[in-house]
Amino acid sequence: MSLLLLLAGLVLLLGGGTALVSAASSLAARHGVSPLIVGMTVVAFGTSAPELVVNVIGALRGSTDLAFGNVAGSNIANLGLVLGLAALIRPVSIQGQVVRRELPLLLLGTLMVLVMTLDRWLLDTPPQLTRSEGLVLLLLFTVFLYFTIGDLMNKQEDPLLGDLKEMEDSIPSEIIETEHRDWLWCLGGIVALGLGGHLTIVHGGNLAQSLGVPPVIIGLFVVAVGTSLPELACSVIAALRREADLCVGNVIGSNIFNFLAVLPISAVIRPLPIPGGGILDLLVSLGFAAAIVPVFIFRNARMGRVFGLLFLSAYLLYVALRLLA
């Protein structure tokens, strides 16, 4: 029963996030906000909304193991599973100043979170992410938002921005739904996210207890993969449509949001003790992020099917080792 209710929670999270993004985008367009800006803010938030809701509810309920596992597992799944699968379907490449800047920021953010969890070696105290450290990460996230939105508003000549501009121009000017209906969809999406987050946290913990495994394991693989389904779906569809290049920005942006917004917001609500194996999870996440850099630098900014298979295989190996540990 716990497994079914956990799956129901994940479905509500995905459905609620989709409804909220769709309605918010429609409302923004109605009030004259550029769909391009909406795509890089509201939609980016929407794909990470499931992780955010799960972590906030987990922090409020004290289920910090599952909340930490959700973020760490989601970031590893985005890079190993999502990006690897997309490259396996069709080679992907990094284009544009925005994505090239995001890669170093992702490495910096991951490294900062890792250093902040080394309390046992640096301070001789149990490792945890404190409120003050969460605020530092949130400040770094505001810098990321400032430069990203600034680039979009300045309409710099950038290949990735050009692709996004074409997407903006393709959006029809007519808005079918009424504003009243959009607000109802927003409200419904928020309610679904809240209920889905509650079911996921409660029954994810119950499932871990019944299986005799740490909650962080359920967070790492069941909840994390479930909340990464929006990124997985977007990337696979983009690859099948020969637009695989755009999925890289989606994956990297989602990981930055998870480490610099979702995790620190949870820590501000309640300091997050780092569960057993948590530092290893952060090291694996850092390793995946670091592996992207030489792939794109030394292979003409292109990840082929061979490297996609390596990333996917490395993710599956990590899953097996983590479950057997």
C-alpha positions as CSV (number, residue, x, y, z in Angstrom):
1,M,0.0,0.0,0.0
2,S,2.9,2.4,0.8
3,L,4.3,1.8,-2.6
4,L,1.0,2.6,-4.3
5,L,0.5,5.8,-2.3
6,L,4.1,6.8,-3.0
7,L,3.5,6.4,-6.7
8,A,0.3,8.3,-6.4
9,G,2.3,11.1,-4.7
10,L,4.8,11.2,-7.5
11,V,1.9,11.4,-10.1
12,L,0.4,14.3,-8.2
13,L,3.8,16.1,-8.0
14,L,4.3,15.7,-11.8
15,G,0.7,16.7,-12.7
16,G,0.7,19.6,-10.3
17,G,4.0,20.9,-11.6
18,T,2.7,20.7,-15.2
19,A,-0.6,22.4,-14.4
20,L,1.2,25.2,-12.5
21,V,3.7,25.9,-15.2
22,S,1.1,25.9,-18.0
23,A,-1.3,28.2,-16.2
24,A,1.5,30.5,-14.9
25,S,2.9,30.8,-18.5
26,S,-0.5,31.7,-19.8
27,L,-1.1,34.3,-17.1
28,A,2.3,35.8,-17.8
29,A,1.7,36.0,-21.5
30,R,-1.7,37.6,-20.8
31,H,0.0,40.4,-18.8
32,G,2.7,41.1,-21.3
33,V,5.6,39.1,-19.8
34,S,7.8,37.6,-22.6
35,P,7.4,33.9,-23.0
36,L,11.2,33.7,-23.3
37,I,11.6,35.1,-19.8
38,V,8.8,32.8,-18.6
39,G,10.6,29.8,-20.1
40,M,13.8,30.5,-18.2
41,T,12.1,31.2,-14.9
42,V,8.6,29.8,-14.4
43,V,9.2,26.7,-16.5
44,A,12.7,26.1,-15.0
45,F,11.1,26.4,-11.6
46,G,8.2,24.1,-12.7
47,T,10.5,21.2,-13.7
48,S,12.1,21.4,-10.3
49,A,8.9,22.1,-8.3
50,P,8.5,18.4,-7.4
51,E,11.9,18.3,-5.8
52,L,11.3,21.6,-4.0
53,V,7.9,20.6,-2.6
54,V,9.2,17.2,-1.4
55,N,12.2,18.8,0.3
56,V,10.2,21.6,2.0
57,I,7.6,19.2,3.4
58,G,10.4,16.8,4.4
59,A,12.2,19.6,6.2
60,L,9.0,20.6,8.0
61,R,8.3,17.0,9.0
62,G,11.9,16.3,10.0
63,S,12.3,13.7,7.2
64,T,15.7,15.1,6.3
65,D,17.3,11.9,5.1
66,L,14.7,11.4,2.4
67,A,14.9,15.2,1.5
68,F,18.7,15.1,1.1
69,G,18.5,11.9,-0.9
70,N,15.9,13.4,-3.2
71,V,18.2,16.3,-4.2
72,A,21.5,14.3,-4.5
73,G,19.7,11.5,-6.3
74,S,17.9,13.8,-8.7
75,N,21.1,15.6,-9.7
76,I,22.9,12.3,-10.3
77,A,19.9,10.9,-12.3
78,N,19.8,14.1,-14.4
79,L,23.4,13.8,-15.4
80,G,23.9,10.0,-15.6
81,L,20.4,8.8,-16.6
82,V,18.8,11.7,-18.4
83,L,21.8,13.2,-20.2
84,G,23.3,9.8,-20.9
85,L,20.0,8.5,-22.4
86,A,19.6,11.6,-24.5
87,A,23.1,11.3,-25.9
88,L,22.6,7.6,-26.5
89,I,19.4,8.4,-28.6
90,R,21.2,11.2,-30.5
91,P,24.5,13.0,-29.9
92,V,24.1,16.2,-27.9
93,S,26.3,19.4,-28.0
94,I,26.7,22.5,-25.9
95,Q,26.1,25.7,-27.7
96,G,26.1,29.2,-26.4
97,Q,27.5,31.5,-23.7
98,V,24.7,30.8,-21.3
99,V,25.3,27.0,-21.1
100,R,29.1,27.4,-21.0
101,R,28.7,29.7,-18.0
102,E,26.3,27.3,-16.3
103,L,28.8,24.4,-16.4
104,P,31.4,26.1,-14.1
105,L,28.6,27.4,-11.9
106,L,27.3,23.8,-11.5
107,L,30.8,22.6,-10.6
108,L,31.2,25.5,-8.1
109,G,27.8,24.9,-6.5
110,T,28.4,21.2,-6.2
111,L,31.8,21.7,-4.7
112,M,30.5,24.3,-2.2
113,V,27.8,21.9,-1.0
114,L,30.4,19.2,-0.6
115,V,32.8,21.4,1.4
116,M,30.0,22.5,3.6
117,T,29.3,18.9,4.6
118,L,32.9,18.1,5.6
119,D,32.2,19.2,9.2
120,R,33.5,15.9,10.7
121,W,37.0,16.6,9.2
122,L,37.0,20.4,9.4
123,L,35.2,21.1,12.7
124,D,35.1,17.6,14.3
125,T,31.2,17.8,14.5
126,P,28.5,15.7,12.8
127,P,28.1,16.8,9.2
128,Q,25.2,19.0,8.4
129,L,24.0,21.8,6.1
130,T,23.3,24.7,8.4
131,R,20.9,27.7,8.0
132,S,23.8,30.1,7.4
133,E,25.3,27.8,4.7
134,G,21.9,27.6,3.1
135,L,21.7,31.4,2.9
136,V,25.1,31.5,1.3
137,L,24.0,29.1,-1.4
138,L,20.8,31.1,-2.0
139,L,22.9,34.3,-2.5
140,L,24.9,32.5,-5.2
141,F,21.6,31.4,-6.8
142,T,20.4,35.1,-7.0
143,V,23.7,35.9,-8.8
144,F,22.9,33.1,-11.3
145,L,19.4,34.5,-11.8
146,Y,20.7,38.0,-12.2
147,F,23.1,37.2,-15.1
148,T,20.7,34.7,-16.8
149,I,17.8,37.0,-16.9
150,G,20.1,40.0,-17.7
151,D,21.3,38.1,-20.8
152,L,17.8,37.3,-21.9
153,M,16.6,40.8,-21.5
154,N,19.6,42.2,-23.4
155,K,18.9,39.7,-26.2
156,Q,22.6,38.9,-26.7
157,E,23.6,37.2,-29.9
158,D,23.8,33.6,-28.6
159,P,23.0,30.4,-30.3
160,L,21.0,29.0,-27.4
161,L,19.1,32.3,-27.0
162,G,18.4,32.2,-30.7
163,D,16.8,28.8,-30.3
164,L,14.8,30.0,-27.4
165,K,13.7,33.1,-29.4
166,E,12.5,30.9,-32.2
167,M,10.4,28.9,-29.6
168,E,9.0,32.3,-28.3
169,D,8.0,33.4,-31.8
170,S,6.3,30.1,-32.5
171,I,3.9,30.6,-29.5
172,P,0.5,31.6,-30.8
173,S,-0.7,35.1,-29.8
174,E,-4.2,33.9,-29.0
175,I,-4.7,32.6,-25.4
176,I,-7.5,30.2,-25.3
177,E,-8.0,29.8,-21.6
178,T,-9.7,32.5,-19.7
179,E,-7.8,34.2,-16.9
180,H,-10.2,32.8,-14.3
181,R,-9.5,29.2,-15.5
182,D,-5.8,29.9,-15.4
183,W,-6.0,30.9,-11.8
184,L,-8.0,27.8,-11.0
185,W,-5.3,25.7,-12.7
186,C,-2.6,27.5,-10.7
187,L,-4.5,26.8,-7.5
188,G,-5.1,23.2,-8.5
189,G,-1.4,22.7,-9.3
190,I,-0.4,24.1,-5.9
191,V,-2.8,21.8,-4.1
192,A,-1.6,18.8,-6.1
193,L,2.0,19.6,-5.4
194,G,1.3,19.9,-1.7
195,L,-0.7,16.7,-1.5
196,G,1.8,14.8,-3.7
197,G,4.7,16.0,-1.5
198,H,2.9,14.9,1.6
199,L,2.2,11.4,0.2
200,T,5.7,11.1,-1.1
201,I,7.4,12.0,2.2
202,V,5.1,10.0,4.5
203,H,4.8,6.8,2.4
204,G,8.4,7.0,1.1
205,G,9.4,6.8,4.8
206,N,7.0,4.0,5.4
207,L,8.3,2.1,2.4
208,A,11.8,2.5,3.6
209,Q,10.9,1.2,7.1
210,S,9.0,-1.8,5.7
211,L,11.9,-2.7,3.4
212,G,14.4,-2.2,6.2
213,V,16.5,0.3,4.2
214,P,17.5,3.8,5.1
215,P,15.1,6.6,3.9
216,V,17.9,8.2,2.0
217,I,18.0,5.2,-0.3
218,I,14.3,5.7,-1.2
219,G,15.0,9.4,-1.7
220,L,18.0,8.7,-3.9
221,F,16.4,6.3,-6.3
222,V,12.6,6.1,-6.0
223,V,11.7,9.7,-5.2
224,A,14.6,11.2,-7.1
225,V,14.0,9.4,-10.3
226,G,10.3,10.1,-10.0
227,T,10.8,13.8,-9.5
228,S,13.3,13.9,-12.4
229,L,10.7,12.5,-14.9
230,P,10.0,16.1,-16.3
231,E,13.6,16.5,-17.2
232,L,13.7,12.9,-18.6
233,A,10.6,13.3,-20.7
234,C,11.8,16.7,-22.1
235,S,15.2,15.4,-22.9
236,V,14.0,12.2,-24.6
237,I,11.5,14.1,-26.7
238,A,14.1,16.7,-27.6
239,A,16.5,14.0,-28.7
240,L,13.8,12.2,-30.8
241,R,13.0,15.6,-32.5
242,R,16.7,16.2,-33.3
243,E,16.8,19.0,-30.7
244,A,19.0,17.2,-28.2
245,D,21.3,20.2,-27.8
246,L,18.6,22.0,-25.8
247,C,18.3,19.2,-23.2
248,V,21.8,20.0,-21.9
249,G,20.7,23.4,-20.7
250,N,17.6,21.9,-19.1
251,V,19.6,19.3,-17.2
252,I,22.4,21.7,-16.1
253,G,19.8,24.4,-15.1
254,S,17.8,21.9,-13.1
255,N,20.9,20.7,-11.2
256,I,21.9,24.3,-10.4
257,F,18.3,25.0,-9.1
258,N,18.4,21.8,-7.0
259,F,21.8,22.6,-5.3
260,L,21.5,26.4,-5.0
261,A,17.8,26.7,-4.3
262,V,16.0,23.5,-3.3
263,L,18.6,22.2,-0.9
264,P,19.4,25.5,0.8
265,I,15.7,26.4,1.2
266,S,15.3,23.1,3.0
267,A,18.4,23.9,5.2
268,V,17.0,27.3,6.1
269,I,13.7,25.7,7.3
270,R,15.6,23.0,9.3
271,P,19.4,22.3,9.3
272,L,20.0,19.1,7.3
273,P,22.1,16.4,8.9
274,I,24.0,14.6,6.2
275,P,22.9,10.9,6.2
276,G,25.3,8.0,5.9
277,G,26.8,7.8,2.4
278,G,25.7,11.4,1.7
279,I,29.2,12.7,1.1
280,L,29.7,9.8,-1.4
281,D,26.6,10.9,-3.2
282,L,27.9,14.4,-3.4
283,L,31.2,13.1,-4.7
284,V,29.5,11.1,-7.4
285,S,27.4,14.1,-8.4
286,L,30.6,16.2,-8.6
287,G,32.3,13.5,-10.6
288,F,29.4,13.4,-13.2
289,A,29.5,17.2,-13.5
290,A,33.2,17.3,-13.8
291,A,33.2,14.6,-16.5
292,I,31.0,16.7,-18.7
293,V,33.7,19.4,-19.0
294,P,36.5,17.5,-20.8
295,V,33.9,15.7,-23.0
296,F,32.7,18.9,-24.4
297,I,36.1,20.7,-24.4
298,F,38.1,18.0,-26.2
299,R,35.4,16.6,-28.4
300,N,34.2,19.8,-30.1
301,A,31.5,20.5,-27.5
302,R,29.8,17.2,-28.5
303,M,28.8,14.2,-26.5
304,G,28.4,11.1,-28.7
305,R,26.6,7.8,-28.1
306,V,29.7,6.2,-26.7
307,F,29.9,8.8,-23.9
308,G,26.2,8.6,-23.5
309,L,26.5,4.8,-22.9
310,L,29.4,5.4,-20.4
311,F,27.3,7.9,-18.4
312,L,24.3,5.6,-18.4
313,S,26.4,2.6,-17.4
314,A,28.2,4.6,-14.7
315,Y,24.8,5.6,-13.3
316,L,23.5,2.0,-13.2
317,L,26.7,0.9,-11.6
318,Y,26.4,3.5,-8.9
319,V,22.8,2.5,-8.3
320,A,23.8,-1.2,-7.9
321,L,26.7,-0.3,-5.6
322,R,24.7,2.0,-3.4
323,L,21.9,-0.5,-3.0
324,L,24.3,-3.3,-2.1
325,A,26.4,-1.2,0.3
